[in-house]
Amino acid sequence: MASLPTPSISADSRSRAAALREALASRVVVADGAMGTMLQAQEPTLEDFQNLEGCNEILSLTRPDIVASVHREYFAAG
């Protein structure tokens, strides 16, 4: 499995990361994003889903490039 490139980290990103660590140490934190929506925006084919239409989890095996690109977008957003 290939690793993702490490982008440069800004001071603002470090500050947000520190705030997240503090929150995680003191309470339950729920994070939610539009992962499925972002995966679907990449327009995977039925073949990519191994004929299991909408089963986004299978894309980790069949189209890791799509999954990695979404993770890169989230990472870039901070």
mmCIF file as gemmi writes it, N, C-alpha and C atoms, coordinates in Angstrom:
data_model
loop_
_atom_site.group_PDB
_atom_site.id
_atom_site.type_symbol
_atom_site.label_atom_id
_atom_site.label_alt_id
_atom_site.label_comp_id
_atom_site.label_asym_id
_atom_site.label_entity_id
_atom_site.label_seq_id
_atom_site.pdbx_PDB_ins_code
_atom_site.Cartn_x
_atom_site.Cartn_y
_atom_site.Cartn_z
_atom_site.occupancy
_atom_site.B_iso_or_equiv
_atom_site.pdbx_formal_charge
_atom_site.auth_seq_id
_atom_site.auth_asym_id
_atom_site.pdbx_PDB_model_num
ATOM 1 N N . MET Axp A 1 ? 0.846 -1.168 0 1 0 ? 1 A 1
ATOM 2 C CA . MET Axp A 1 ? 0 0 0 1 0 ? 1 A 1
ATOM 3 C C . MET Axp A 1 ? 0.893 1.232 0 1 0 ? 1 A 1
ATOM 4 N N . ALA Axp A 2 ? 0.626 2.131 -0.899 1 0 ? 2 A 1
ATOM 5 C CA . ALA Axp A 2 ? 1.429 3.35 -1.009 1 0 ? 2 A 1
ATOM 6 C C . ALA Axp A 2 ? 1.018 4.339 0.068 1 0 ? 2 A 1
ATOM 7 N N . SER Axp A 3 ? 1.973 5.079 0.559 1 0 ? 3 A 1
ATOM 8 C CA . SER Axp A 3 ? 1.652 6.097 1.555 1 0 ? 3 A 1
ATOM 9 C C . SER Axp A 3 ? 1.35 7.416 0.852 1 0 ? 3 A 1
ATOM 10 N N . LEU Axp A 4 ? 0.561 8.24 1.522 1 0 ? 4 A 1
ATOM 11 C CA . LEU Axp A 4 ? 0.215 9.541 0.968 1 0 ? 4 A 1
ATOM 12 C C . LEU Axp A 4 ? 1.352 10.514 1.194 1 0 ? 4 A 1
ATOM 13 N N . PRO Axp A 5 ? 1.549 11.452 0.283 1 0 ? 5 A 1
ATOM 14 C CA . PRO Axp A 5 ? 2.588 12.462 0.493 1 0 ? 5 A 1
ATOM 15 C C . PRO Axp A 5 ? 2.224 13.332 1.689 1 0 ? 5 A 1
ATOM 16 N N . THR Axp A 6 ? 3.224 13.783 2.405 1 0 ? 6 A 1
ATOM 17 C CA . THR Axp A 6 ? 2.997 14.629 3.566 1 0 ? 6 A 1
ATOM 18 C C . THR Axp A 6 ? 3.066 16.089 3.149 1 0 ? 6 A 1
ATOM 19 N N . PRO Axp A 7 ? 1.919 16.784 3.175 1 0 ? 7 A 1
ATOM 20 C CA . PRO Axp A 7 ? 1.937 18.199 2.816 1 0 ? 7 A 1
ATOM 21 C C . PRO Axp A 7 ? 2.538 19.025 3.937 1 0 ? 7 A 1
ATOM 22 N N . SER Axp A 8 ? 2.945 20.24 3.591 1 0 ? 8 A 1
ATOM 23 C CA . SER Axp A 8 ? 3.479 21.122 4.615 1 0 ? 8 A 1
ATOM 24 C C . SER Axp A 8 ? 2.355 21.497 5.57 1 0 ? 8 A 1
ATOM 25 N N . ILE Axp A 9 ? 2.709 21.704 6.83 1 0 ? 9 A 1
ATOM 26 C CA . ILE Axp A 9 ? 1.715 22.005 7.854 1 0 ? 9 A 1
ATOM 27 C C . ILE Axp A 9 ? 1.903 23.433 8.331 1 0 ? 9 A 1
ATOM 28 N N . SER Axp A 10 ? 0.841 24.217 8.237 1 0 ? 10 A 1
ATOM 29 C CA . SER Axp A 10 ? 0.897 25.616 8.638 1 0 ? 10 A 1
ATOM 30 C C . SER Axp A 10 ? 0.714 25.739 10.146 1 0 ? 10 A 1
ATOM 31 N N . ALA Axp A 11 ? 1.018 26.92 10.674 1 0 ? 11 A 1
ATOM 32 C CA . ALA Axp A 11 ? 0.822 27.189 12.094 1 0 ? 11 A 1
ATOM 33 C C . ALA Axp A 11 ? -0.652 27.047 12.452 1 0 ? 11 A 1
ATOM 34 N N . ASP Axp A 12 ? -1.532 27.481 11.555 1 0 ? 12 A 1
ATOM 35 C CA . ASP Axp A 12 ? -2.966 27.364 11.809 1 0 ? 12 A 1
ATOM 36 C C . ASP Axp A 12 ? -3.37 25.896 11.924 1 0 ? 12 A 1
ATOM 37 N N . SER Axp A 13 ? -2.819 25.045 11.068 1 0 ? 13 A 1
ATOM 38 C CA . SER Axp A 13 ? -3.109 23.619 11.129 1 0 ? 13 A 1
ATOM 39 C C . SER Axp A 13 ? -2.614 23.025 12.436 1 0 ? 13 A 1
ATOM 40 N N . ARG Axp A 14 ? -1.431 23.439 12.87 1 0 ? 14 A 1
ATOM 41 C CA . ARG Axp A 14 ? -0.893 22.939 14.144 1 0 ? 14 A 1
ATOM 42 C C . ARG Axp A 14 ? -1.785 23.372 15.295 1 0 ? 14 A 1
ATOM 43 N N . SER Axp A 15 ? -2.299 24.596 15.241 1 0 ? 15 A 1
ATOM 44 C CA . SER Axp A 15 ? -3.187 25.103 16.285 1 0 ? 15 A 1
ATOM 45 C C . SER Axp A 15 ? -4.484 24.299 16.319 1 0 ? 15 A 1
ATOM 46 N N . ARG Axp A 16 ? -5.052 24.007 15.156 1 0 ? 16 A 1
ATOM 47 C CA . ARG Axp A 16 ? -6.279 23.207 15.1 1 0 ? 16 A 1
ATOM 48 C C . ARG Axp A 16 ? -6.017 21.797 15.598 1 0 ? 16 A 1
ATOM 49 N N . ALA Axp A 17 ? -4.872 21.241 15.237 1 0 ? 17 A 1
ATOM 50 C CA . ALA Axp A 17 ? -4.531 19.892 15.695 1 0 ? 17 A 1
ATOM 51 C C . ALA Axp A 17 ? -4.389 19.859 17.211 1 0 ? 17 A 1
ATOM 52 N N . ALA Axp A 18 ? -3.771 20.884 17.775 1 0 ? 18 A 1
ATOM 53 C CA . ALA Axp A 18 ? -3.618 20.955 19.229 1 0 ? 18 A 1
ATOM 54 C C . ALA Axp A 18 ? -4.982 21.078 19.905 1 0 ? 18 A 1
ATOM 55 N N . ALA Axp A 19 ? -5.863 21.876 19.335 1 0 ? 19 A 1
ATOM 56 C CA . ALA Axp A 19 ? -7.209 22.032 19.893 1 0 ? 19 A 1
ATOM 57 C C . ALA Axp A 19 ? -7.974 20.711 19.826 1 0 ? 19 A 1
ATOM 58 N N . LEU Axp A 20 ? -7.812 19.967 18.741 1 0 ? 20 A 1
ATOM 59 C CA . LEU Axp A 20 ? -8.469 18.674 18.611 1 0 ? 20 A 1
ATOM 60 C C . LEU Axp A 20 ? -7.936 17.699 19.655 1 0 ? 20 A 1
ATOM 61 N N . ARG Axp A 21 ? -6.611 17.657 19.819 1 0 ? 21 A 1
ATOM 62 C CA . ARG Axp A 21 ? -6.031 16.762 20.831 1 0 ? 21 A 1
ATOM 63 C C . ARG Axp A 21 ? -6.553 17.09 22.23 1 0 ? 21 A 1
ATOM 64 N N . GLU Axp A 22 ? -6.658 18.368 22.532 1 0 ? 22 A 1
ATOM 65 C CA . GLU Axp A 22 ? -7.173 18.788 23.835 1 0 ? 22 A 1
ATOM 66 C C . GLU Axp A 22 ? -8.625 18.332 24.011 1 0 ? 22 A 1
ATOM 67 N N . ALA Axp A 23 ? -9.418 18.515 22.97 1 0 ? 23 A 1
ATOM 68 C CA . ALA Axp A 23 ? -10.818 18.094 23.033 1 0 ? 23 A 1
ATOM 69 C C . ALA Axp A 23 ? -10.929 16.582 23.202 1 0 ? 23 A 1
ATOM 70 N N . LEU Axp A 24 ? -10.122 15.833 22.466 1 0 ? 24 A 1
ATOM 71 C CA . LEU Axp A 24 ? -10.151 14.372 22.55 1 0 ? 24 A 1
ATOM 72 C C . LEU Axp A 24 ? -9.756 13.874 23.933 1 0 ? 24 A 1
ATOM 73 N N . ALA Axp A 25 ? -8.868 14.602 24.591 1 0 ? 25 A 1
ATOM 74 C CA . ALA Axp A 25 ? -8.41 14.203 25.923 1 0 ? 25 A 1
ATOM 75 C C . ALA Axp A 25 ? -9.461 14.474 26.992 1 0 ? 25 A 1
ATOM 76 N N . SER Axp A 26 ? -10.421 15.357 26.702 1 0 ? 26 A 1
ATOM 77 C CA . SER Axp A 26 ? -11.344 15.766 27.758 1 0 ? 26 A 1
ATOM 78 C C . SER Axp A 26 ? -12.801 15.351 27.538 1 0 ? 26 A 1
ATOM 79 N N . ARG Axp A 27 ? -13.15 14.9 26.317 1 0 ? 27 A 1
ATOM 80 C CA . ARG Axp A 27 ? -14.551 14.556 26.068 1 0 ? 27 A 1
ATOM 81 C C . ARG Axp A 27 ? -14.674 13.704 24.804 1 0 ? 27 A 1
ATOM 82 N N . VAL Axp A 28 ? -15.878 13.221 24.583 1 0 ? 28 A 1
ATOM 83 C CA . VAL Axp A 28 ? -16.173 12.476 23.368 1 0 ? 28 A 1
ATOM 84 C C . VAL Axp A 28 ? -16.321 13.479 22.227 1 0 ? 28 A 1
ATOM 85 N N . VAL Axp A 29 ? -15.656 13.204 21.112 1 0 ? 29 A 1
ATOM 86 C CA . VAL Axp A 29 ? -15.713 14.095 19.962 1 0 ? 29 A 1
ATOM 87 C C . VAL Axp A 29 ? -16.266 13.307 18.777 1 0 ? 29 A 1
ATOM 88 N N . VAL Axp A 30 ? -17.265 13.863 18.138 1 0 ? 30 A 1
ATOM 89 C CA . VAL Axp A 30 ? -17.845 13.24 16.951 1 0 ? 30 A 1
ATOM 90 C C . VAL Axp A 30 ? -17.488 14.108 15.754 1 0 ? 30 A 1
ATOM 91 N N . ALA Axp A 31 ? -16.872 13.492 14.759 1 0 ? 31 A 1
ATOM 92 C CA . ALA Axp A 31 ? -16.529 14.213 13.53 1 0 ? 31 A 1
ATOM 93 C C . ALA Axp A 31 ? -17.292 13.562 12.382 1 0 ? 31 A 1
ATOM 94 N N . ASP Axp A 32 ? -17.842 14.374 11.532 1 0 ? 32 A 1
ATOM 95 C CA . ASP Axp A 32 ? -18.609 13.852 10.414 1 0 ? 32 A 1
ATOM 96 C C . ASP Axp A 32 ? -18.245 14.644 9.17 1 0 ? 32 A 1
ATOM 97 N N . GLY Axp A 33 ? -18.198 13.964 8.076 1 0 ? 33 A 1
ATOM 98 C CA . GLY Axp A 33 ? -17.902 14.628 6.815 1 0 ? 33 A 1
ATOM 99 C C . GLY Axp A 33 ? -18.703 13.971 5.706 1 0 ? 33 A 1
ATOM 100 N N . ALA Axp A 34 ? -18.579 14.5 4.557 1 0 ? 34 A 1
ATOM 101 C CA . ALA Axp A 34 ? -19.335 14.006 3.407 1 0 ? 34 A 1
ATOM 102 C C . ALA Axp A 34 ? -18.483 13.052 2.586 1 0 ? 34 A 1
ATOM 103 N N . MET Axp A 35 ? -17.904 12.059 3.254 1 0 ? 35 A 1
ATOM 104 C CA . MET Axp A 35 ? -17.015 11.115 2.57 1 0 ? 35 A 1
ATOM 105 C C . MET Axp A 35 ? -17.732 10.433 1.395 1 0 ? 35 A 1
ATOM 106 N N . GLY Axp A 36 ? -18.917 9.904 1.646 1 0 ? 36 A 1
ATOM 107 C CA . GLY Axp A 36 ? -19.647 9.215 0.579 1 0 ? 36 A 1
ATOM 108 C C . GLY Axp A 36 ? -19.961 10.125 -0.591 1 0 ? 36 A 1
ATOM 109 N N . THR Axp A 37 ? -20.362 11.337 -0.289 1 0 ? 37 A 1
ATOM 110 C CA . THR Axp A 37 ? -20.668 12.305 -1.334 1 0 ? 37 A 1
ATOM 111 C C . THR Axp A 37 ? -19.43 12.616 -2.158 1 0 ? 37 A 1
ATOM 112 N N . MET Axp A 38 ? -18.309 12.767 -1.472 1 0 ? 38 A 1
ATOM 113 C CA . MET Axp A 38 ? -17.064 13.077 -2.185 1 0 ? 38 A 1
ATOM 114 C C . MET Axp A 38 ? -16.608 11.889 -3.029 1 0 ? 38 A 1
ATOM 115 N N . LEU Axp A 39 ? -16.803 10.674 -2.521 1 0 ? 39 A 1
ATOM 116 C CA . LEU Axp A 39 ? -16.462 9.495 -3.32 1 0 ? 39 A 1
ATOM 117 C C . LEU Axp A 39 ? -17.345 9.417 -4.563 1 0 ? 39 A 1
ATOM 118 N N . GLN Axp A 40 ? -18.636 9.657 -4.39 1 0 ? 40 A 1
ATOM 119 C CA . GLN Axp A 40 ? -19.56 9.6 -5.526 1 0 ? 40 A 1
ATOM 120 C C . GLN Axp A 40 ? -19.255 10.681 -6.561 1 0 ? 40 A 1
ATOM 121 N N . ALA Axp A 41 ? -18.744 11.815 -6.108 1 0 ? 41 A 1
ATOM 122 C CA . ALA Axp A 41 ? -18.398 12.896 -7.033 1 0 ? 41 A 1
ATOM 123 C C . ALA Axp A 41 ? -17.277 12.487 -7.989 1 0 ? 41 A 1
ATOM 124 N N . GLN Axp A 42 ? -16.508 11.464 -7.601 1 0 ? 42 A 1
ATOM 125 C CA . GLN Axp A 42 ? -15.446 10.951 -8.473 1 0 ? 42 A 1
ATOM 126 C C . GLN Axp A 42 ? -16.001 10.051 -9.58 1 0 ? 42 A 1
ATOM 127 N N . GLU Axp A 43 ? -17.319 9.829 -9.546 1 0 ? 43 A 1
ATOM 128 C CA . GLU Axp A 43 ? -18.034 9.037 -10.543 1 0 ? 43 A 1
ATOM 129 C C . GLU Axp A 43 ? -17.481 7.624 -10.738 1 0 ? 43 A 1
ATOM 130 N N . PRO Axp A 44 ? -17.39 6.847 -9.643 1 0 ? 44 A 1
ATOM 131 C CA . PRO Axp A 44 ? -16.945 5.46 -9.798 1 0 ? 44 A 1
ATOM 132 C C . PRO Axp A 44 ? -17.962 4.67 -10.622 1 0 ? 44 A 1
ATOM 133 N N . THR Axp A 45 ? -17.485 3.688 -11.339 1 0 ? 45 A 1
ATOM 134 C CA . THR Axp A 45 ? -18.356 2.871 -12.193 1 0 ? 45 A 1
ATOM 135 C C . THR Axp A 45 ? -18.92 1.702 -11.39 1 0 ? 45 A 1
ATOM 136 N N . LEU Axp A 46 ? -19.92 1.046 -11.963 1 0 ? 46 A 1
ATOM 137 C CA . LEU Axp A 46 ? -20.474 -0.149 -11.334 1 0 ? 46 A 1
ATOM 138 C C . LEU Axp A 46 ? -19.387 -1.214 -11.198 1 0 ? 46 A 1
ATOM 139 N N . GLU Axp A 47 ? -18.492 -1.265 -12.158 1 0 ? 47 A 1
ATOM 140 C CA . GLU Axp A 47 ? -17.367 -2.199 -12.087 1 0 ? 47 A 1
ATOM 141 C C . GLU Axp A 47 ? -16.461 -1.867 -10.892 1 0 ? 47 A 1
ATOM 142 N N . ASP Axp A 48 ? -16.254 -0.572 -10.631 1 0 ? 48 A 1
ATOM 143 C CA . ASP Axp A 48 ? -15.461 -0.163 -9.465 1 0 ? 48 A 1
ATOM 144 C C . ASP Axp A 48 ? -16.093 -0.686 -8.176 1 0 ? 48 A 1
ATOM 145 N N . PHE Axp A 49 ? -17.426 -0.766 -8.158 1 0 ? 49 A 1
ATOM 146 C CA . PHE Axp A 49 ? -18.153 -1.257 -6.989 1 0 ? 49 A 1
ATOM 147 C C . PHE Axp A 49 ? -18.282 -2.778 -6.984 1 0 ? 49 A 1
ATOM 148 N N . GLN Axp A 50 ? -17.675 -3.446 -7.943 1 0 ? 50 A 1
ATOM 149 C CA . GLN Axp A 50 ? -17.801 -4.896 -8.117 1 0 ? 50 A 1
ATOM 150 C C . GLN Axp A 50 ? -19.276 -5.301 -8.116 1 0 ? 50 A 1
ATOM 151 N N . ASN Axp A 51 ? -20.061 -4.519 -8.837 1 0 ? 51 A 1
ATOM 152 C CA . ASN Axp A 51 ? -21.508 -4.72 -8.977 1 0 ? 51 A 1
ATOM 153 C C . ASN Axp A 51 ? -22.274 -4.593 -7.659 1 0 ? 51 A 1
ATOM 154 N N . LEU Axp A 52 ? -21.666 -3.975 -6.666 1 0 ? 52 A 1
ATOM 155 C CA . LEU Axp A 52 ? -22.336 -3.685 -5.39 1 0 ? 52 A 1
ATOM 156 C C . LEU Axp A 52 ? -22.559 -2.182 -5.318 1 0 ? 52 A 1
ATOM 157 N N . GLU Axp A 53 ? -23.407 -1.686 -6.206 1 0 ? 53 A 1
ATOM 158 C CA . GLU Axp A 53 ? -23.607 -0.248 -6.363 1 0 ? 53 A 1
ATOM 159 C C . GLU Axp A 53 ? -23.831 0.459 -5.031 1 0 ? 53 A 1
ATOM 160 N N . GLY Axp A 54 ? -23.073 1.514 -4.818 1 0 ? 54 A 1
ATOM 161 C CA . GLY Axp A 54 ? -23.203 2.322 -3.615 1 0 ? 54 A 1
ATOM 162 C C . GLY Axp A 54 ? -22.411 1.814 -2.421 1 0 ? 54 A 1
ATOM 163 N N . CYS Axp A 55 ? -21.736 0.69 -2.565 1 0 ? 55 A 1
ATOM 164 C CA . CYS Axp A 55 ? -20.929 0.139 -1.466 1 0 ? 55 A 1
ATOM 165 C C . CYS Axp A 55 ? -19.565 0.836 -1.484 1 0 ? 55 A 1
ATOM 166 N N . ASN Axp A 56 ? -19.528 2.027 -0.898 1 0 ? 56 A 1
ATOM 167 C CA . ASN Axp A 56 ? -18.309 2.834 -0.946 1 0 ? 56 A 1
ATOM 168 C C . ASN Axp A 56 ? -17.104 2.137 -0.338 1 0 ? 56 A 1
ATOM 169 N N . GLU Axp A 57 ? -17.325 1.265 0.629 1 0 ? 57 A 1
ATOM 170 C CA . GLU Axp A 57 ? -16.217 0.576 1.295 1 0 ? 57 A 1
ATOM 171 C C . GLU Axp A 57 ? -15.382 -0.242 0.322 1 0 ? 57 A 1
ATOM 172 N N . ILE Axp A 58 ? -16.008 -0.813 -0.699 1 0 ? 58 A 1
ATOM 173 C CA . ILE Axp A 58 ? -15.288 -1.653 -1.662 1 0 ? 58 A 1
ATOM 174 C C . ILE Axp A 58 ? -14.282 -0.837 -2.468 1 0 ? 58 A 1
ATOM 175 N N . LEU Axp A 59 ? -14.511 0.481 -2.551 1 0 ? 59 A 1
ATOM 176 C CA . LEU Axp A 59 ? -13.593 1.336 -3.304 1 0 ? 59 A 1
ATOM 177 C C . LEU Axp A 59 ? -12.197 1.363 -2.69 1 0 ? 59 A 1
ATOM 178 N N . SER Axp A 60 ? -12.096 1.05 -1.412 1 0 ? 60 A 1
ATOM 179 C CA . SER Axp A 60 ? -10.779 0.975 -0.773 1 0 ? 60 A 1
ATOM 180 C C . SER Axp A 60 ? -9.923 -0.1 -1.435 1 0 ? 60 A 1
ATOM 181 N N . LEU Axp A 61 ? -10.577 -1.128 -1.945 1 0 ? 61 A 1
ATOM 182 C CA . LEU Axp A 61 ? -9.86 -2.218 -2.611 1 0 ? 61 A 1
ATOM 183 C C . LEU Axp A 61 ? -9.763 -2.022 -4.114 1 0 ? 61 A 1
ATOM 184 N N . THR Axp A 62 ? -10.853 -1.569 -4.709 1 0 ? 62 A 1
ATOM 185 C CA . THR Axp A 62 ? -10.884 -1.483 -6.17 1 0 ? 62 A 1
ATOM 186 C C . THR Axp A 62 ? -10.367 -0.167 -6.722 1 0 ? 62 A 1
ATOM 187 N N . ARG Axp A 63 ? -10.535 0.934 -5.971 1 0 ? 63 A 1
ATOM 188 C CA . ARG Axp A 63 ? -10.112 2.259 -6.441 1 0 ? 63 A 1
ATOM 189 C C . ARG Axp A 63 ? -9.461 3.049 -5.309 1 0 ? 63 A 1
ATOM 190 N N . PRO Axp A 64 ? -8.351 2.534 -4.791 1 0 ? 64 A 1
ATOM 191 C CA . PRO Axp A 64 ? -7.686 3.259 -3.701 1 0 ? 64 A 1
ATOM 192 C C . PRO Axp A 64 ? -7.267 4.668 -4.11 1 0 ? 64 A 1
ATOM 193 N N . ASP Axp A 65 ? -7.104 4.9 -5.41 1 0 ? 65 A 1
ATOM 194 C CA . ASP Axp A 65 ? -6.756 6.241 -5.878 1 0 ? 65 A 1
ATOM 195 C C . ASP Axp A 65 ? -7.862 7.236 -5.575 1 0 ? 65 A 1
ATOM 196 N N . ILE Axp A 66 ? -9.116 6.814 -5.741 1 0 ? 66 A 1
ATOM 197 C CA . ILE Axp A 66 ? -10.246 7.689 -5.44 1 0 ? 66 A 1
ATOM 198 C C . ILE Axp A 66 ? -10.305 7.977 -3.943 1 0 ? 66 A 1
ATOM 199 N N . VAL Axp A 67 ? -10.185 6.94 -3.138 1 0 ? 67 A 1
ATOM 200 C CA . VAL Axp A 67 ? -10.25 7.099 -1.68 1 0 ? 67 A 1
ATOM 201 C C . VAL Axp A 67 ? -9.117 8.002 -1.206 1 0 ? 67 A 1
ATOM 202 N N . ALA Axp A 68 ? -7.917 7.786 -1.722 1 0 ? 68 A 1
ATOM 203 C CA . ALA Axp A 68 ? -6.761 8.612 -1.33 1 0 ? 68 A 1
ATOM 204 C C . ALA Axp A 68 ? -6.971 10.07 -1.727 1 0 ? 68 A 1
ATOM 205 N N . SER Axp A 69 ? -7.565 10.303 -2.895 1 0 ? 69 A 1
ATOM 206 C CA . SER Axp A 69 ? -7.772 11.689 -3.321 1 0 ? 69 A 1
ATOM 207 C C . SER Axp A 69 ? -8.74 12.418 -2.393 1 0 ? 69 A 1
ATOM 208 N N . VAL Axp A 70 ? -9.77 11.723 -1.907 1 0 ? 70 A 1
ATOM 209 C CA . VAL Axp A 70 ? -10.71 12.331 -0.972 1 0 ? 70 A 1
ATOM 210 C C . VAL Axp A 70 ? -10 12.633 0.347 1 0 ? 70 A 1
ATOM 211 N N . HIS Axp A 71 ? -9.196 11.695 0.827 1 0 ? 71 A 1
ATOM 212 C CA . HIS Axp A 71 ? -8.446 11.932 2.061 1 0 ? 71 A 1
ATOM 213 C C . HIS Axp A 71 ? -7.504 13.121 1.908 1 0 ? 71 A 1
ATOM 214 N N . ARG Axp A 72 ? -6.864 13.253 0.75 1 0 ? 72 A 1
ATOM 215 C CA . ARG Axp A 72 ? -5.989 14.401 0.517 1 0 ? 72 A 1
ATOM 216 C C . ARG Axp A 72 ? -6.77 15.716 0.573 1 0 ? 72 A 1
ATOM 217 N N . GLU Axp A 73 ? -7.983 15.708 0.02 1 0 ? 73 A 1
ATOM 218 C CA . GLU Axp A 73 ? -8.821 16.915 0.058 1 0 ? 73 A 1
ATOM 219 C C . GLU Axp A 73 ? -9.18 17.285 1.485 1 0 ? 73 A 1
ATOM 220 N N . TYR Axp A 74 ? -9.551 16.291 2.296 1 0 ? 74 A 1
ATOM 221 C CA . TYR Axp A 74 ? -9.862 16.562 3.7 1 0 ? 74 A 1
ATOM 222 C C . TYR Axp A 74 ? -8.637 17.081 4.434 1 0 ? 74 A 1
ATOM 223 N N . PHE Axp A 75 ? -7.482 16.464 4.188 1 0 ? 75 A 1
ATOM 224 C CA . PHE Axp A 75 ? -6.255 16.885 4.858 1 0 ? 75 A 1
ATOM 225 C C . PHE Axp A 75 ? -5.901 18.315 4.469 1 0 ? 75 A 1
ATOM 226 N N . ALA Axp A 76 ? -6.052 18.615 3.191 1 0 ? 76 A 1
ATOM 227 C CA . ALA Axp A 76 ? -5.734 19.974 2.721 1 0 ? 76 A 1
ATOM 228 C C . ALA Axp A 76 ? -6.667 21.024 3.333 1 0 ? 76 A 1
ATOM 229 N N . ALA Axp A 77 ? -7.912 20.61 3.59 1 0 ? 77 A 1
ATOM 230 C CA . ALA Axp A 77 ? -8.882 21.531 4.183 1 0 ? 77 A 1
ATOM 231 C C . ALA Axp A 77 ? -8.599 21.774 5.664 1 0 ? 77 A 1
ATOM 232 N N . GLY Axp A 78 ? -7.818 20.877 6.258 1 0 ? 78 A 1
ATOM 233 C CA . GLY Axp A 78 ? -7.467 21.049 7.683 1 0 ? 78 A 1
ATOM 234 C C . GLY Axp A 78 ? -8.44 20.364 8.567 1 0 ? 78 A 1
